[in-house]
Amino acid sequence: MKSADKQTKNLLIIAHCPSENLARLRDGLIVGAENTGAHLRVTSRAPLDSDSEDLQTADGIVLLTPENLGYMSGAMKDWFDRIYYPVLDDKQGLPCVAIVRAGHDGTGTVRALQTITTGLRWRWVQEPIIYRGNWQEAWLDEISDIGEAIATALSEGII
């Protein structure tokens, strides 16, 4: 298939970034996704600024949330509460990836995300990524590589 024949895919990033470091992770993810040259439109929204309309056009989704008291952020949970039923039938099989910034272990957050996305019948295309403990600058290179991999796989129809 010629490059011109490829349909542009839409990657939606729902990112709750109450700290500068979470914003840096989100930005690194976006840079990696946009630097692939893939036929891809990247849209990033904060959970409180997003609704089911954003999700209706998505071909893949990345969820980025801090761990708050062993759970996802309240803003992310609110987003799920608002989009769940409007997209339940239309977005089954949506490829998804989760990235958790955890001060502790992140397992409660991952479990909550997996429970909700299982109900939505979304398809995990990789194990959730958990950045644990103290901030590490090396995460920025890693997150860029993750963005690139997700973008390429979505654009090429691998996920």
N, C-alpha and C positions, 0 to 999 in steps of 0.2 A: 504494500500500500504506500502510495506517495505521501510525503509529509503534508502536502496541501489537502489531501483527502481526509486527514485525521480530524475528528470532531474535538473541539475544545471542551475539556472537562472542567468541572468546578470543584475545588477543594475548599471546604469551609472549616475555619479554625475558630472554635469557641474557646476563648481564653480569659480566665479571670486573673487579672494581674494587679493585685493590690500593692505589690512591692516593685521596686526598680529591677530587682533580679528576675522576677517572673516576667516582667515586660521584656527584659533582655532575652530570656528563653523564647518568648513568643516571636520577637523580632528575628532571632537567629533561625527559627523554624521557617519563617516567611522568606528570609533571604535564601536559604537553602532550596526551598520549593521554587522560588522565582528564578533562580540561577541555572536551572536545568535546561532551559530552552524548550521545555515540554509544552505541548498544547494544553495549557492549564491556566485557569483564572483562579487566583487565590483571594479569598475574602476572609478577613479576620474581624470578629465581633466580640465584644464583651457580652457575657451572658445576659445582663440586664438591658442591653441594647439590641438584642436579637429576638426573633420570634420564629414561628413555624414557616413563614414565607422565605426566610433565609435558607432554611433546611430543604424546602421543596425543590430548589434548584441545585442542591449539592449532589455530587457524584461520590464524594468521600468526605469524611469528617475527622478532625483531630480535636480532642478535648484536652485542655490544659487547665489544671486546677491545683491550688495549694491544698495541702492536708490541713483541715481545721478540726481540732478535737477528734482526730481519728476518722474523719469523714470528708467528703468533698466540700467545697465552699458553699455557703448558703446561696450565693448568687447562681452557682452552677445547678444546685438542686431546684431553685426557683425556675431556671430555664427549662429543665426537664419537666417540671410540673406544668409549664405553659405549652410546651410543644408536644407532649406525649400523645394525647388523643388526636390532635389535628394531623399528625404524620404517621400514626400507627399503621395504617393500611398501605400508605403510599411509599414508605421508605424502608420496607423490609429488605434485608440483605445489604443495607448500606455499609460499605467498608469503613471501619472506624479504628482509631488509634487513641490511646489515652496516655497523657504525660502528667505525672504527679510530682509536685515539689513537696517533699515530706521532711519535716523536722525530726520525725520519729521513724516509723517503719513504712508507712503508706499502705499497709495491707487493708485496713478498714476502708480507706478511700477507694482502692481498687475493687474491693468486694462490692461496695455500693454502686460503683460505675458499671460493673459487670452485671449486677442484678437488674438495673434499669435498662441497660442496652440489650440484655437477653429478652426482657419483656417487649422491647421494641423490635426484636428479631434482627438487630444489626449484626454484622459479621466482623469479628475481630480479625485483623490481618497481621497482627503481631502482638506479642505479649505486652501488657502495659509497661511503660517506662517509668521508673521511679528514681528521682534524684533525691537521695537521702543525706541528711546531716548538713554539715557546714557547706556553704557555697564554694564551688570549685570553678575557676575560670575555664577549665578544660571542657566543661559542659557545653560551652558556647560552640566549640568546634563540632562536638558530637551532635548537638541539636540541629546544626546546619546540615550535617550529613543525613540525619533522620529526615529532615524536610525534603532534601534532594531525593532520597530513596522513595519516600511516599509519593512525591510528585511524579517521578519517573514511572513508578509502578501503576499509578492511577492513569496517567496519560497513555501508557502503552497497553492498558487493558489487562494488566497482570493481576490487579486487585479489583 
